[in-house]
Amino acid sequence: MEILGHKTVQRHLSSMIRDNRLHHCLLFEGPTGLGKALVAKWLTKIVMCEQPIQGNVIQPCGVCFHCGSIERGEHPNVIQVVPDTSMKKPKISVAKPGIINSRAAKAIAAPEIISYVGALFFLIW
């Protein structure tokens, strides 16, 4: 899964995975249409993939249960929270009621997500 214009980012994240340095929380920020969600989905597949294809840029196998269910949006351990489209862009360092919808707030604040060792959180803004 090559994501046009993101080869450097993919190489950097692949290196972090190989060196076991992937942070538990990553922020993908930028203008709409940049490909942030595609990169996050690619990274999710790699982390969950049963047999990732090694290389300069690690690629998901695309055929295992995890790759397929993530692609279909059905993976039981991958939660995607979509914010209200009417919300304004908040300052990341400030958490105020009403900035995100209640479903997103509950998912982010859920103790089973935050306290789970090995959980990864990708925020796309």
MDTraj code that builds the backbone (N, CA, C; nanometers):
import mdtraj as md
import numpy as np

residues = "MET GLU ILE LEU GLY HIS LYS THR VAL GLN ARG HIS LEU SER SER MET ILE ARG ASP ASN ARG LEU HIS HIS CYS LEU LEU PHE GLU GLY PRO THR GLY LEU GLY LYS ALA LEU VAL ALA LYS TRP LEU THR LYS ILE VAL MET CYS GLU GLN PRO ILE GLN GLY ASN VAL ILE GLN PRO CYS GLY VAL CYS PHE HIS CYS GLY SER ILE GLU ARG GLY GLU HIS PRO ASN VAL ILE GLN VAL VAL PRO ASP THR SER MET LYS LYS PRO LYS ILE SER VAL ALA LYS PRO GLY ILE ILE ASN SER ARG ALA ALA LYS ALA ILE ALA ALA PRO GLU ILE ILE SER TYR VAL GLY ALA LEU PHE PHE LEU ILE TRP".split()
xyz = np.array([
    [0.0863, -0.1177, 0.0000],
    [0.0000, 0.0000, 0.0000],
    [0.0904, 0.1233, 0.0000],
    [0.1163, 0.1754, -0.1185],
    [0.1973, 0.2955, -0.1275],
    [0.1047, 0.4160, -0.1214],
    [0.1388, 0.5088, -0.0366],
    [0.0596, 0.6297, -0.0217],
    [0.1401, 0.7425, -0.0842],
    [0.0921, 0.7928, -0.1956],
    [0.1652, 0.8945, -0.2716],
    [0.1980, 1.0155, -0.1858],
    [0.3240, 1.0574, -0.1915],
    [0.3676, 1.1760, -0.1200],
    [0.4035, 1.1527, 0.0252],
    [0.3951, 1.0274, 0.0712],
    [0.4214, 0.9995, 0.2131],
    [0.5314, 0.8956, 0.2328],
    [0.6152, 0.8762, 0.1329],
    [0.7210, 0.7752, 0.1418],
    [0.8158, 0.8025, 0.2597],
    [0.8520, 0.9280, 0.2811],
    [0.9415, 0.9627, 0.3920],
    [0.8763, 0.9310, 0.5256],
    [0.7504, 0.9649, 0.5396],
    [0.6773, 0.9366, 0.6636],
    [0.6676, 0.7859, 0.6842],
    [0.6364, 0.7126, 0.5763],
    [0.6255, 0.5676, 0.5874],
    [0.7596, 0.5043, 0.6249],
    [0.8689, 0.5541, 0.5658],
    [1.0022, 0.5021, 0.6014],
    [1.0343, 0.5294, 0.7476],
    [1.0027, 0.6510, 0.7946],
    [1.0296, 0.6883, 0.9333],
    [0.9486, 0.6014, 1.0301],
    [0.8200, 0.5848, 1.0032],
    [0.7363, 0.5018, 1.0905],
    [0.7778, 0.3550, 1.0839],
    [0.8171, 0.3073, 0.9662],
    [0.8668, 0.1697, 0.9525],
    [0.9919, 0.1493, 1.0376],
    [1.0808, 0.2474, 1.0360],
    [1.2026, 0.2411, 1.1163],
    [1.1689, 0.2366, 1.2656],
    [1.0713, 0.3163, 1.3055],
    [1.0294, 0.3172, 1.4463],
    [0.9749, 0.1802, 1.4877],
    [0.8997, 0.1156, 1.3995],
    [0.8445, -0.0169, 1.4292],
    [0.9577, -0.1184, 1.4390],
    [1.0495, -0.1172, 1.3404],
    [1.1621, -0.2123, 1.3417],
    [1.2461, -0.1989, 1.4680],
    [1.2663, -0.0740, 1.5130],
    [1.3494, -0.0491, 1.6313],
    [1.2700, -0.0532, 1.7613],
    [1.1425, -0.0923, 1.7521],
    [1.0538, -0.1003, 1.8692],
    [1.0465, 0.0346, 1.9420],
    [1.0340, 0.1430, 1.8645],
    [1.0283, 0.2779, 1.9204],
    [0.8973, 0.3500, 1.8849],
    [0.7969, 0.2757, 1.8410],
    [0.6708, 0.3396, 1.8044],
    [0.6018, 0.3903, 1.9308],
    [0.5708, 0.5176, 1.9326],
    [0.5072, 0.5785, 2.0488],
    [0.3631, 0.5296, 2.0622],
    [0.3108, 0.5328, 2.1838],
    [0.1741, 0.4843, 2.2070],
    [0.0686, 0.5813, 2.1566],
    [0.1079, 0.7053, 2.1298],
    [0.0133, 0.8052, 2.0810],
    [0.0798, 0.8885, 1.9719],
    [0.0120, 0.8999, 1.8580],
    [0.0638, 0.9793, 1.7474],
    [-0.0436, 1.0770, 1.7010],
    [-0.0011, 1.1960, 1.6646],
    [-0.0919, 1.2982, 1.6122],
    [-0.0608, 1.3194, 1.4652],
    [-0.1611, 1.2989, 1.3797],
    [-0.1491, 1.3268, 1.2371],
    [-0.2271, 1.4553, 1.2131],
    [-0.1568, 1.5636, 1.1821],
    [-0.2209, 1.6943, 1.1687],
    [-0.1857, 1.7552, 1.0353],
    [-0.2840, 1.8194, 0.9733],
    [-0.2592, 1.8865, 0.8463],
    [-0.3892, 1.9174, 0.7760],
    [-0.3803, 1.9786, 0.6594],
    [-0.5017, 2.0157, 0.5867],
    [-0.5818, 1.8946, 0.5396],
    [-0.7084, 1.9145, 0.5176],
    [-0.7969, 1.8102, 0.4670],
    [-0.7459, 1.7613, 0.3318],
    [-0.7512, 1.6296, 0.3120],
    [-0.7102, 1.5715, 0.1846],
    [-0.5628, 1.5393, 0.1740],
    [-0.4893, 1.5561, 0.2814],
    [-0.3448, 1.5330, 0.2798],
    [-0.3093, 1.3841, 0.2818],
    [-0.3965, 1.3001, 0.3369],
    [-0.3701, 1.1567, 0.3441],
    [-0.3415, 1.1083, 0.4855],
    [-0.3772, 1.1875, 0.5841],
    [-0.3498, 1.1517, 0.7244],
    [-0.4195, 1.0216, 0.7627],
    [-0.5467, 1.0079, 0.7245],
    [-0.6229, 0.8872, 0.7588],
    [-0.5655, 0.7648, 0.6882],
    [-0.5195, 0.7811, 0.5645],
    [-0.4581, 0.6691, 0.4922],
    [-0.3308, 0.6216, 0.5616],
    [-0.2481, 0.7151, 0.6060],
    [-0.1246, 0.6791, 0.6754],
    [-0.1576, 0.6086, 0.8076],
    [-0.2557, 0.6605, 0.8813],
    [-0.2951, 0.5980, 1.0080],
    [-0.3498, 0.4568, 0.9843],
    [-0.4282, 0.4390, 0.8783],
    [-0.4823, 0.3062, 0.8455],
    [-0.3699, 0.2109, 0.8061],
    [-0.2758, 0.2587, 0.7255],
    [-0.1599, 0.1784, 0.6862],
    [-0.0826, 0.1354, 0.8103],
    [-0.0580, 0.2291, 0.9022],
    [0.0169, 0.1996, 1.0238],
    [-0.0588, 0.0998, 1.1114],
    [-0.1888, 0.1167, 1.1214],
    [-0.2711, 0.0235, 1.1999],
    [-0.2598, -0.1169, 1.1427],
    [-0.2683, -0.1285, 1.0124],
    [-0.2568, -0.2608, 0.9487],
    [-0.1215, -0.3234, 0.9781],
    [-0.0147, -0.2454, 0.9683],
    [0.1191, -0.2997, 0.9934],
    [0.1319, -0.3501, 1.1369],
    [0.0834, -0.2716, 1.2312],
    [0.0942, -0.3087, 1.3722],
    [0.0142, -0.4358, 1.4006],
    [-0.1002, -0.4509, 1.3349],
    [-0.1881, -0.5653, 1.3608],
    [-0.1596, -0.6856, 1.2704],
    [-0.0917, -0.6665, 1.1585],
    [-0.0699, -0.7699, 1.0571],
    [0.0035, -0.8913, 1.1134],
    [-0.0420, -1.0096, 1.0712],
    [0.0202, -1.1339, 1.1157],
    [0.1551, -1.1581, 1.0478],
    [0.1714, -1.1137, 0.9230],
    [0.2963, -1.1356, 0.8506],
    [0.3322, -1.0134, 0.7665],
    [0.3703, -0.9021, 0.8332],
    [0.4048, -0.7830, 0.7561],
    [0.5253, -0.8098, 0.6651],
    [0.5236, -0.7454, 0.5496],
    [0.6297, -0.7618, 0.4514],
    [0.7397, -0.6606, 0.4831],
    [0.8562, -0.7124, 0.5193],
    [0.9672, -0.6265, 0.5596],
    [1.0310, -0.5607, 0.4382],
    [1.0886, -0.4460, 0.4604],
    [1.1564, -0.3712, 0.3558],
    [1.1877, -0.2337, 0.4088],
    [1.2345, -0.1462, 0.3224],
    [1.2603, -0.0078, 0.3616],
    [1.1341, 0.0543, 0.4204],
    [1.0224, 0.0243, 0.3538],
    [0.8904, 0.0631, 0.4024],
    [0.8157, -0.0663, 0.4285],
    [0.7826, -0.0931, 0.5535],
    [0.7093, -0.2150, 0.5887],
    [0.5694, -0.2054, 0.5288],
    [0.5205, -0.3169, 0.4747],
    [0.3867, -0.3208, 0.4170],
    [0.3049, -0.4302, 0.4841],
    [0.1746, -0.4073, 0.5032],
    [0.0894, -0.5142, 0.5560],
    [0.0730, -0.6226, 0.4491],
    [0.0491, -0.7462, 0.4921],
    [0.0356, -0.8555, 0.3951],
    [-0.0906, -0.8392, 0.3103],
    [-0.1944, -0.7816, 0.3698],
    [-0.3188, -0.7581, 0.2960],
    [-0.4117, -0.8771, 0.2875],
    [-0.3706, -0.9931, 0.3390],
    [-0.4548, -1.1123, 0.3268],
    [-0.4938, -1.1754, 0.4602],
    [-0.4268, -1.1385, 0.5677],
    [-0.4587, -1.1997, 0.6976],
    [-0.5905, -1.1431, 0.7526],
    [-0.6412, -1.2050, 0.8586],
    [-0.7661, -1.1612, 0.9218],
    [-0.7587, -1.0141, 0.9596],
    [-0.6487, -0.9736, 1.0214],
    [-0.6369, -0.8364, 1.0702],
    [-0.6398, -0.7352, 0.9557],
    [-0.5617, -0.7592, 0.8512],
    [-0.5595, -0.6670, 0.7369],
    [-0.6972, -0.6548, 0.6732],
    [-0.7620, -0.7692, 0.6519],
    [-0.8937, -0.7689, 0.5883],
    [-0.9996, -0.6999, 0.6713],
    [-1.0016, -0.7299, 0.8011],
    [-1.1061, -0.6707, 0.8858],
    [-1.0822, -0.5216, 0.9092],
    [-0.9565, -0.4779, 0.9109],
    [-0.9281, -0.3347, 0.9218],
    [-0.9723, -0.2646, 0.7937],
    [-0.9431, -0.3247, 0.6794],
    [-0.9827, -0.2658, 0.5508],
    [-1.1346, -0.2504, 0.5411],
    [-1.2075, -0.3489, 0.5932],
    [-1.3548, -0.3440, 0.5903],
    [-1.4139, -0.2603, 0.7035],
    [-1.3283, -0.2158, 0.7971],
    [-1.3767, -0.1384, 0.9115],
    [-1.4485, -0.2227, 1.0151],
    [-1.4111, -0.3509, 1.0234],
    [-1.4802, -0.4457, 1.1118],
    [-1.3915, -0.5061, 1.2196],
    [-1.2685, -0.4601, 1.2339],
    [-1.1780, -0.5228, 1.3308],
    [-1.2266, -0.4942, 1.4725],
    [-1.2392, -0.5987, 1.5557],
    [-1.2938, -0.5793, 1.6909],
    [-1.2037, -0.4982, 1.7840],
    [-1.0746, -0.4886, 1.7534],
    [-0.9827, -0.4157, 1.8407],
    [-0.9380, -0.2812, 1.7846],
    [-0.9994, -0.2386, 1.6760],
    [-0.9676, -0.1089, 1.6164],
    [-1.0927, -0.0229, 1.6245],
    [-1.0827, 0.0844, 1.6987],
    [-1.1963, 0.1740, 1.7181],
    [-1.1686, 0.3043, 1.6452],
    [-1.2598, 0.3406, 1.5568],
    [-1.2468, 0.4678, 1.4860],
    [-1.3593, 0.5583, 1.5329],
    [-1.3224, 0.6707, 1.5878],
    [-1.4196, 0.7675, 1.6365],
    [-1.4177, 0.8859, 1.5416],
    [-1.5319, 0.9156, 1.4830],
    [-1.5420, 1.0274, 1.3888],
    [-1.6097, 1.1433, 1.4603],
    [-1.5437, 1.2586, 1.4678],
    [-1.6024, 1.3741, 1.5377],
    [-1.7161, 1.4374, 1.4580],
    [-1.7928, 1.5220, 1.5250],
    [-1.8960, 1.5990, 1.4564],
    [-1.8305, 1.6851, 1.3494],
    [-1.8902, 1.6912, 1.2326],
    [-1.8327, 1.7724, 1.1249],
    [-1.8507, 1.9215, 1.1497],
    [-1.9404, 1.9561, 1.2406],
    [-1.9668, 2.0981, 1.2667],
    [-1.8702, 2.1601, 1.3676],
    [-1.7860, 2.0762, 1.4308],
    [-1.6994, 2.1301, 1.5350],
    [-1.5852, 2.2127, 1.4771],
    [-1.5380, 2.3064, 1.5564],
    [-1.4239, 2.3886, 1.5165],
    [-1.2972, 2.3221, 1.5682],
    [-1.1871, 2.3534, 1.5071],
    [-1.0602, 2.2934, 1.5459],
    [-1.0174, 2.3459, 1.6831],
    [-1.0095, 2.2575, 1.7838],
    [-0.9706, 2.3025, 1.9176],
    [-0.8193, 2.3059, 1.9335],
    [-0.7747, 2.3693, 2.0385],
    [-0.6341, 2.3601, 2.0756],
    [-0.6153, 2.2225, 2.1367],
    [-0.5141, 2.1530, 2.0930],
    [-0.4920, 2.0152, 2.1371],
    [-0.4652, 2.0084, 2.2870],
    [-0.4000, 2.1097, 2.3441],
    [-0.3623, 2.1047, 2.4847],
    [-0.4782, 2.1344, 2.5796],
    [-0.5918, 2.1728, 2.5254],
    [-0.7053, 2.2096, 2.6097],
    [-0.8205, 2.1140, 2.5834],
    [-0.8727, 2.0530, 2.6872],
    [-0.9896, 1.9663, 2.6735],
    [-1.1099, 2.0381, 2.7329],
    [-1.2044, 2.0735, 2.6490],
    [-1.3240, 2.1434, 2.6941],
    [-1.4467, 2.0629, 2.6548],
    [-1.5497, 2.0602, 2.7394],
    [-1.6731, 1.9924, 2.7011],
    [-1.7281, 2.0546, 2.5733],
    [-1.7797, 1.9709, 2.4856],
    [-1.8388, 2.0201, 2.3626],
    [-1.7438, 2.0247, 2.2450],
    [-1.6146, 2.0119, 2.2696],
    [-1.5180, 2.0145, 2.1599],
    [-1.5335, 1.8890, 2.0744],
    [-1.5483, 1.7744, 2.1394],
    [-1.5723, 1.6497, 2.0668],
    [-1.7055, 1.5936, 2.1112],
    [-1.7649, 1.5098, 2.0286],
    [-1.8958, 1.4553, 2.0653],
    [-1.8816, 1.3546, 2.1790],
    [-1.9926, 1.3169, 2.2394],
    [-1.9879, 1.2318, 2.3586],
    [-1.9306, 1.0938, 2.3281],
    [-1.9574, 1.0398, 2.2080],
    [-1.9038, 0.9084, 2.1732],
    [-1.7511, 0.9129, 2.1687],
    [-1.6968, 1.0188, 2.1086],
    [-1.5518, 1.0334, 2.1004],
    [-1.4917, 1.0502, 2.2394],
    [-1.5547, 1.1325, 2.3229],
    [-1.5042, 1.1560, 2.4584],
    [-1.5029, 1.0271, 2.5390],
    [-1.6100, 0.9484, 2.5265],
    [-1.6169, 0.8216, 2.6007],
    [-1.5100, 0.7247, 2.5527],
    [-1.4869, 0.7202, 2.4222],
    [-1.3853, 0.6298, 2.3680],
    [-1.2457, 0.6702, 2.4136],
    [-1.2185, 0.8005, 2.4119],
    [-1.0868, 0.8490, 2.4523],
    [-1.0651, 0.8284, 2.6021],
    [-1.1684, 0.8504, 2.6802],
    [-1.1557, 0.8431, 2.8255],
    [-1.1779, 0.7034, 2.8810],
    [-1.2148, 0.6087, 2.7974],
    [-1.2434, 0.4739, 2.8465],
    [-1.1204, 0.4144, 2.9125],
    [-1.1305, 0.3784, 3.0408],
    [-1.0141, 0.3237, 3.1124],
    [-0.9557, 0.2005, 3.0460],
    [-1.0407, 0.1170, 2.9842],
    [-0.9881, -0.0041, 2.9221],
    [-0.9017, 0.0283, 2.8008],
    [-0.9206, 0.1440, 2.7391],
    [-0.8363, 0.1835, 2.6264],
    [-0.7082, 0.2480, 2.6767],
    [-0.7209, 0.3396, 2.7697],
    [-0.6056, 0.4141, 2.8190],
    [-0.5103, 0.3247, 2.8974],
    [-0.5638, 0.2359, 2.9804],
    [-0.4777, 0.1581, 3.0685],
    [-0.4279, 0.0285, 3.0052],
    [-0.4746, -0.0070, 2.8888],
    [-0.4335, -0.1308, 2.8243],
    [-0.2896, -0.1192, 2.7754],
    [-0.2028, -0.2050, 2.8257],
    [-0.0623, -0.2035, 2.7851],
    [-0.0546, -0.2473, 2.6390],
    [0.0138, -0.1694, 2.5596],
    [0.0267, -0.2011, 2.4186],
    [-0.0752, -0.1315, 2.3311],
    [-0.1684, -0.0580, 2.3907],
    [-0.2687, 0.0138, 2.3116],
    [-0.2032, 0.1303, 2.2393],
    [-0.2471, 0.1540, 2.1183],
    [-0.1968, 0.2680, 2.0397],
    [-0.3131, 0.3611, 2.0110],
    [-0.2854, 0.4905, 2.0108],
    [-0.3874, 0.5905, 1.9886],
    [-0.3386, 0.6847, 1.8792],
    [-0.4115, 0.6919, 1.7681],
    [-0.3759, 0.7802, 1.6580],
    [-0.4833, 0.8867, 1.6479],
    [-0.4445, 1.0111, 1.6668],
    [-0.5364, 1.1234, 1.6560],
    [-0.5128, 1.1903, 1.5216],
    [-0.6181, 1.1987, 1.4405],
    [-0.6081, 1.2604, 1.3080],
    [-0.6837, 1.3925, 1.3140],
    [-0.6106, 1.4995, 1.2861],
    [-0.6722, 1.6305, 1.2957],
    [-0.6480, 1.7102, 1.1723],
])
top = md.Topology()
chain = top.add_chain()
for i, resn in enumerate(residues, 1):
    res = top.add_residue(resn, chain, resSeq=i)
    for name in ("N", "CA", "C"):
        top.add_atom(name, md.element.get_by_symbol(name[0]), res)
traj = md.Trajectory(xyz[None], top)
